[in-house]
Amino acid sequence: MTELCSFTPAALLAGRRAVVTGGAAGIGAAVARAFAAHGADVLVADIEPIGSVEFDAAAGGSITQVEWDVRVSPCPPRIVEHRPHILVNNVGHYLQPPHTFATNAPALWDELHDINFAHVLRLTQALLPGMTERGTGSIINLTTVEGHRAIPGHAVYSGYKAALTGFTRSLAAEIGPAGIRVNAVAPDLIESVQVPYAALVPEEDRHLWPTWSPLGGPGRPDDVAGVALFLASDLSRFVTGGTIHVDGGTHAAGGWVPRHSGGWTNRPRNP
Ligand SMILES: NC(=O)c1ccc[n+]([C@@H]2O[C@H](COP(=O)([O-])OP(=O)(O)OC[C@H]3O[C@@H](n4cnc5c(N)ncnc54)[C@H](O)[C@@H]3O)[C@@H](O)[C@H]2O)c1
């Protein structure tokens, strides 16, 4: 018997509701637009206003906002009342320029915990009962390549992002039987407010992008949004507990860079 292909060119999130934290700018804004363009009603939770947002509304999606600092507990009732099928825990930050761990003020550890980890636990727990009741849900946590490899000067930040990766994996196993999936996306080198590569990389250095990542760079917030859309939709219905790296290949390359003379090296000199 011939099986029909289950893929049709239709909106991927029609009839779904989503909450995206930090959806006013950068990766979160691209995720909110992608979800809405695919028919989802998206509630953005951000400390900043979303301003005017443009997306193709043909699929019937929408974007609204609740102003909220994710570090403040409990979350506004409007977030729970939105009854989301999809939660994107996107807010996260390294907060300071690099400092050695030995010179860190312990107060900074608490701030990094609050902005990278604690709010994810609180909001996820607040929204789980609704997802469990509906028997369906997709939770997407934004981690970083530095949860998987080192970032000297940001040891505590990378520790909390690695914790988020472990949380993602274990929670996925715990709530899979309830029909709820949990995955992580680990970006690197994405142009955003937090890391404005257009300003950080001078014109004369831009030809060096291919030595940072096999696909060059920088990446765009939409590159992450595409993966989030996949994880939010039924395209990934059998995927849980994993991490998708959206980094142009930096995690895979693991320090290998092209030699100027051809071939590859992972040694300090690059003749
Ligand atoms: N851009 C990258 O290359 C990159 C690399 C690694 C990891 N990440 C991760 O991706 C996620 C998004 O990063 P981005 O680069 O798009 O960030 P961004 O700084 O460009 O945008 C962050 C958004 O979160 C909002 N926000 C900040 N603090 C908030 C708070 N306390 N409460 C509510 N909203 C708040 C901001 O207003 C903004 O809209 C983060 O978790 C970050 O750690 C990004």
Ligand as a Chemical Component Dictionary entry (heavy atoms), coordinates in Angstrom:
data_LIG
# 
_chem_comp.id                   LIG 
_chem_comp.type                 NON-POLYMER 
_chem_comp.pdbx_formal_charge   0 
_chem_comp.three_letter_code    LIG 
# 
loop_
_chem_comp_atom.comp_id 
_chem_comp_atom.atom_id 
_chem_comp_atom.alt_atom_id 
_chem_comp_atom.type_symbol 
_chem_comp_atom.charge 
_chem_comp_atom.model_Cartn_x 
_chem_comp_atom.model_Cartn_y 
_chem_comp_atom.model_Cartn_z 
_chem_comp_atom.pdbx_ordinal 
LIG N1  N1  N 0  22.809 36.163 19.869 1  
LIG C1  C1  C 0  23.604 35.100 20.021 2  
LIG O1  O1  O 0  24.516 34.833 19.224 3  
LIG C2  C2  C 0  23.405 34.175 21.189 4  
LIG C3  C3  C 0  24.441 33.279 21.483 5  
LIG C4  C4  C 0  24.280 32.399 22.532 6  
LIG C5  C5  C 0  23.103 32.380 23.261 7  
LIG N2  N2  N 1  22.111 33.261 22.982 8  
LIG C6  C6  C 0  20.889 33.207 23.808 9  
LIG O2  O2  O 0  19.742 33.485 23.035 10 
LIG C7  C7  C 0  18.768 34.196 23.833 11 
LIG C8  C8  C 0  18.357 35.478 23.108 12 
LIG O3  O3  O 0  19.518 36.251 22.882 13 
LIG P1  P1  P 0  19.539 37.555 21.957 14 
LIG O4  O4  O 0  20.931 37.657 21.467 15 
LIG O5  O5  O -1 18.399 37.548 21.000 16 
LIG O6  O6  O 0  19.282 38.687 23.077 17 
LIG P2  P2  P 0  18.878 40.230 22.911 18 
LIG O7  O7  O 0  19.591 40.925 24.021 19 
LIG O8  O8  O 0  19.115 40.692 21.533 20 
LIG O9  O9  O 0  17.312 40.244 23.200 21 
LIG C9  C9  C 0  16.842 39.887 24.470 22 
LIG C10 C10 C 0  15.387 40.298 24.659 23 
LIG O10 O10 O 0  15.053 39.955 26.018 24 
LIG C11 C11 C 0  14.478 41.088 26.673 25 
LIG N3  N3  N 0  14.805 41.012 28.100 26 
LIG C12 C12 C 0  16.024 41.187 28.665 27 
LIG N4  N4  N 0  15.928 41.040 30.002 28 
LIG C13 C13 C 0  14.627 40.776 30.273 29 
LIG C14 C14 C 0  13.912 40.531 31.469 30 
LIG N5  N5  N 0  14.515 40.546 32.663 31 
LIG N6  N6  N 0  12.572 40.279 31.393 32 
LIG C15 C15 C 0  11.941 40.287 30.191 33 
LIG N7  N7  N 0  12.574 40.505 29.017 34 
LIG C16 C16 C 0  13.900 40.758 29.064 35 
LIG C17 C17 C 0  15.093 42.295 25.975 36 
LIG O11 O11 O 0  14.305 43.454 26.166 37 
LIG C18 C18 C 0  15.148 41.810 24.525 38 
LIG O12 O12 O 0  13.918 42.046 23.870 39 
LIG C19 C19 C 0  19.435 34.411 25.184 40 
LIG O13 O13 O 0  19.033 33.406 26.090 41 
LIG C20 C20 C 0  20.923 34.276 24.909 42 
LIG O14 O14 O 0  21.666 33.820 26.021 43 
LIG C21 C21 C 0  22.245 34.179 21.975 44 
# 
loop_
_chem_comp_bond.comp_id 
_chem_comp_bond.atom_id_1 
_chem_comp_bond.atom_id_2 
_chem_comp_bond.value_order 
_chem_comp_bond.pdbx_ordinal 
LIG N1  C1  SING 1  
LIG C1  O1  DOUB 2  
LIG C1  C2  SING 3  
LIG C2  C3  SING 4  
LIG C2  C21 DOUB 5  
LIG C3  C4  DOUB 6  
LIG C4  C5  SING 7  
LIG C5  N2  DOUB 8  
LIG N2  C6  SING 9  
LIG N2  C21 SING 10 
LIG C6  O2  SING 11 
LIG C6  C20 SING 12 
LIG O2  C7  SING 13 
LIG C7  C8  SING 14 
LIG C7  C19 SING 15 
LIG C8  O3  SING 16 
LIG O3  P1  SING 17 
LIG P1  O4  DOUB 18 
LIG P1  O5  SING 19 
LIG P1  O6  SING 20 
LIG O6  P2  SING 21 
LIG P2  O7  DOUB 22 
LIG P2  O8  SING 23 
LIG P2  O9  SING 24 
LIG O9  C9  SING 25 
LIG C9  C10 SING 26 
LIG C10 O10 SING 27 
LIG C10 C18 SING 28 
LIG O10 C11 SING 29 
LIG C11 N3  SING 30 
LIG C11 C17 SING 31 
LIG N3  C12 SING 32 
LIG N3  C16 SING 33 
LIG C12 N4  DOUB 34 
LIG N4  C13 SING 35 
LIG C13 C14 SING 36 
LIG C13 C16 DOUB 37 
LIG C14 N5  SING 38 
LIG C14 N6  DOUB 39 
LIG N6  C15 SING 40 
LIG C15 N7  DOUB 41 
LIG N7  C16 SING 42 
LIG C17 O11 SING 43 
LIG C17 C18 SING 44 
LIG C18 O12 SING 45 
LIG C19 O13 SING 46 
LIG C19 C20 SING 47 
LIG C20 O14 SING 48 
# 
